[in-house]
Amino acid sequence: MKLATSMAFAALAAAACSASAQTELTTNGDFETGDGTGWLYLPTGSSDFFVGSDANSGSFGGQLDNFGEASAALIRQTNIGAGVVQPGEEITISFWAKASNGEGGVNFAEFFSESTTNGVTKAEILGGAPLFPPENTWQFYQFTTTAAADVSAGVTLTLTATTGAVVGGFSQLFVDDVSVTVGSAPVCQPDVNGDGVLDNGDISAYVVLFLAGGAAADFNGDGILDNGDIGAFVVAFLQGC
């Protein structure tokens, strides 16, 4: 399997192309300022949020630690895209994450449309349920939604480290390359590392996903991780975006 993987990606080594552009709404979604610029942190009595060297790409990533029993520590990109996002417009949210959770610990991604006069006009849990990021491997998450009829105050993305009612429980969430975009341009699926360019970095990122056996590597969506996914990625990569 590893030999087949290496041969498939070796044929792509010289290929590169630009991915379709959309309007990016986040500030410092990749944490490359080296600090929490652009992020609002809502702590518990026993939590911390900081930017460190554990990153999916680049030099920095975000880490949210919560050791408070039965509580949720939050980080947010708040009221972004005010005046840019239009009512009913399609919005794409993506990020990379991994986590370490004790008993009862879970992570959520929540998304809100906001109004200057009516507060929250639409609220949803992305994916409809808690996320369960792997502990030692970065996993890619992507969701598509639409803005509410009143989105005059923009939109808000919230990521949580939520603990259960268990003594000694904890939740640690690592996030990187957070993106919220608007526009009708198609998402570039083979842009695995989410940097807007198809190049060797995407090949390397997919190899890591495939060898780790994560669900994100199921490129053809058939529920089975095999050479068919490699072939689907190769075709998509060569076709470009």
C-alpha positions in Angstrom: 0.0 0.0 0.0 2.8 2.4 0.9 4.6 1.6 -2.4 1.4 2.3 -4.4 0.9 5.5 -2.5 4.5 6.7 -3.2 4.2 5.9 -6.9 0.9 7.7 -7.3 2.2 10.9 -5.7 5.6 10.8 -7.4 3.8 11.3 -10.7 2.4 14.6 -9.4 5.5 16.1 -8.0 5.8 18.8 -10.7 2.2 19.8 -10.9 0.7 23.0 -9.3 -2.2 25.4 -9.9 -4.1 28.1 -8.1 -7.3 27.2 -6.2 -10.5 29.2 -6.6 -10.6 32.4 -4.6 -13.4 33.2 -2.1 -13.7 36.1 0.3 -12.0 35.2 3.6 -13.7 36.7 6.7 -11.4 35.5 9.5 -8.6 37.5 11.0 -5.5 35.4 12.0 -7.3 32.1 11.4 -3.9 30.5 10.9 -2.5 32.1 14.1 0.6 33.2 12.3 0.7 36.5 14.2 2.0 34.3 17.0 -0.8 35.5 19.3 -4.5 35.6 19.7 -5.2 38.6 17.5 -8.7 38.3 16.0 -9.9 35.8 18.5 -12.2 36.4 21.5 -11.6 34.0 24.4 -14.4 33.2 26.9 -12.7 31.3 29.8 -14.0 29.1 32.6 -12.6 29.3 36.1 -10.0 26.7 35.1 -9.1 27.2 31.4 -6.5 28.7 29.2 -6.1 29.8 25.6 -2.7 30.4 24.0 -0.9 30.2 20.7 2.0 27.8 20.5 4.2 25.8 18.1 1.9 22.8 17.8 0.5 23.6 14.4 -1.1 21.9 11.4 0.9 24.2 9.1 3.1 27.2 9.5 4.7 28.0 12.8 1.8 28.5 15.1 -1.5 27.0 16.2 -4.2 27.6 18.8 -4.6 25.6 22.0 -7.7 25.8 24.2 -7.4 23.9 27.6 -10.4 23.5 29.9 -10.0 21.7 33.3 -13.2 23.1 34.8 -15.8 20.5 35.7 -19.0 20.6 33.6 -18.1 23.8 31.7 -17.3 25.1 28.3 -14.3 27.3 27.4 -14.8 29.1 24.1 -12.8 30.9 21.4 -14.6 32.9 18.8 -14.2 34.9 15.6 -16.9 37.4 16.4 -19.2 39.5 14.1 -16.9 38.9 11.1 -18.0 39.9 7.7 -20.5 42.6 8.8 -21.5 44.4 5.6 -19.9 41.7 3.5 -22.0 38.7 4.1 -25.4 39.0 2.3 -28.7 37.4 3.4 -29.0 33.8 2.3 -25.4 33.8 1.0 -23.5 30.5 1.1 -20.8 30.3 3.7 -18.0 27.7 4.0 -16.3 27.1 7.3 -13.2 24.9 7.6 -10.4 24.2 10.1 -8.0 21.6 11.2 -8.3 20.2 14.7 -7.1 17.5 17.1 -8.0 17.1 20.8 -7.3 15.3 24.0 -10.5 14.7 26.1 -11.0 13.1 29.4 -14.3 11.3 30.4 -17.2 13.4 29.2 -15.0 15.8 27.3 -16.2 16.9 23.9 -15.7 19.7 21.3 -18.2 21.7 19.4 -18.1 24.0 16.4 -21.0 26.5 16.4 -22.0 29.1 13.9 -24.2 32.1 14.2 -25.8 34.8 12.0 -26.1 38.1 13.9 -28.2 41.1 13.6 -27.5 44.7 14.8 -31.0 44.9 16.2 -32.2 41.4 16.9 -29.1 39.6 18.1 -28.6 36.0 16.9 -30.9 35.3 14.0 -29.6 31.8 13.2 -27.6 29.3 15.3 -26.4 25.9 14.5 -24.0 23.2 15.7 -21.8 22.5 12.7 -22.2 18.8 11.8 -25.2 18.6 14.1 -23.3 16.9 16.9 -20.1 17.1 19.0 -16.8 16.7 17.1 -14.4 14.0 18.1 -11.0 15.1 16.7 -8.3 12.5 16.9 -5.7 12.9 19.7 -2.4 12.7 17.7 -3.4 13.5 14.1 -4.7 16.8 12.7 -8.0 16.3 11.0 -9.7 18.5 8.4 -13.3 19.7 9.0 -15.4 21.5 6.5 -19.0 22.7 6.6 -21.3 24.7 4.3 -24.2 26.8 5.5 -26.2 29.9 4.5 -26.6 33.2 6.2 -29.9 34.2 7.8 -32.2 36.8 6.3 -30.8 39.4 8.7 -27.0 39.2 9.0 -26.3 42.9 9.5 -23.9 42.2 12.3 -22.0 39.6 10.4 -21.4 36.0 11.5 -19.7 34.3 14.5 -17.7 31.0 14.7 -17.3 29.5 18.1 -15.0 26.5 19.0 -15.4 24.9 22.4 -13.6 22.7 24.8 -16.4 21.2 26.9 -16.0 19.1 30.0 -18.4 16.6 31.6 -19.7 16.5 35.2 -16.7 14.3 36.1 -14.2 15.0 38.8 -10.8 15.5 37.1 -12.4 15.8 33.7 -10.7 17.9 31.0 -10.9 18.9 27.4 -8.0 20.2 25.2 -8.7 21.4 21.7 -5.9 22.2 19.2 -7.0 24.3 16.1 -5.3 25.7 13.1 -5.9 27.1 9.6 -9.4 28.3 10.5 -11.3 29.7 7.5 -14.7 31.3 7.0 -15.4 32.3 3.4 -18.3 33.6 1.3 -18.9 33.4 -2.4 -20.1 31.0 -4.9 -16.7 29.7 -6.1 -16.4 26.0 -5.6 -14.4 24.6 -2.7 -11.1 23.2 -3.9 -11.3 19.7 -2.5 -7.7 18.6 -3.4 -6.3 21.7 -1.6 -5.9 19.5 1.4 -3.8 21.9 3.5 -6.2 24.8 2.7 -3.5 27.3 1.7 -5.3 28.3 -1.6 -2.7 26.7 -3.9 -2.4 23.1 -5.3 1.2 22.1 -4.9 3.5 19.5 -3.2 2.2 20.6 0.2 -1.2 19.1 -0.6 0.3 15.9 -1.8 2.3 15.6 1.5 -0.8 16.5 3.5 -2.9 13.8 1.8 -0.2 11.2 2.2 -0.2 11.9 6.0 -4.0 11.6 6.1 -4.0 8.4 4.1 -1.3 6.6 6.1 -3.0 7.8 9.4 -6.2 6.1 8.2 -8.4 9.1 9.1 -11.9 9.5 7.7 -10.7 12.7 6.0 -8.6 10.6 3.6 -11.7 8.8 2.2 -11.5 11.0 -0.9 -14.1 9.2 -3.0 -16.6 9.0 -0.1 -17.3 5.3 -0.3 -16.5 4.6 3.4 -13.4 2.5 2.5 -9.9 3.7 2.6 -8.0 2.1 -0.3 -6.3 2.8 -3.7 -9.6 4.2 -5.0 -9.1 7.2 -2.8 -5.6 7.7 -4.1 -6.9 7.6 -7.6 -9.7 10.1 -6.8 -7.2 12.5 -5.3 -4.9 12.2 -8.3 -7.6 13.0 -10.7 -8.9 15.9 -8.7 -5.4 17.3 -8.2 -4.6 17.1 -11.9 -7.9 18.7 -12.9 -7.2 21.6 -10.6 -9.7 24.1 -9.2 
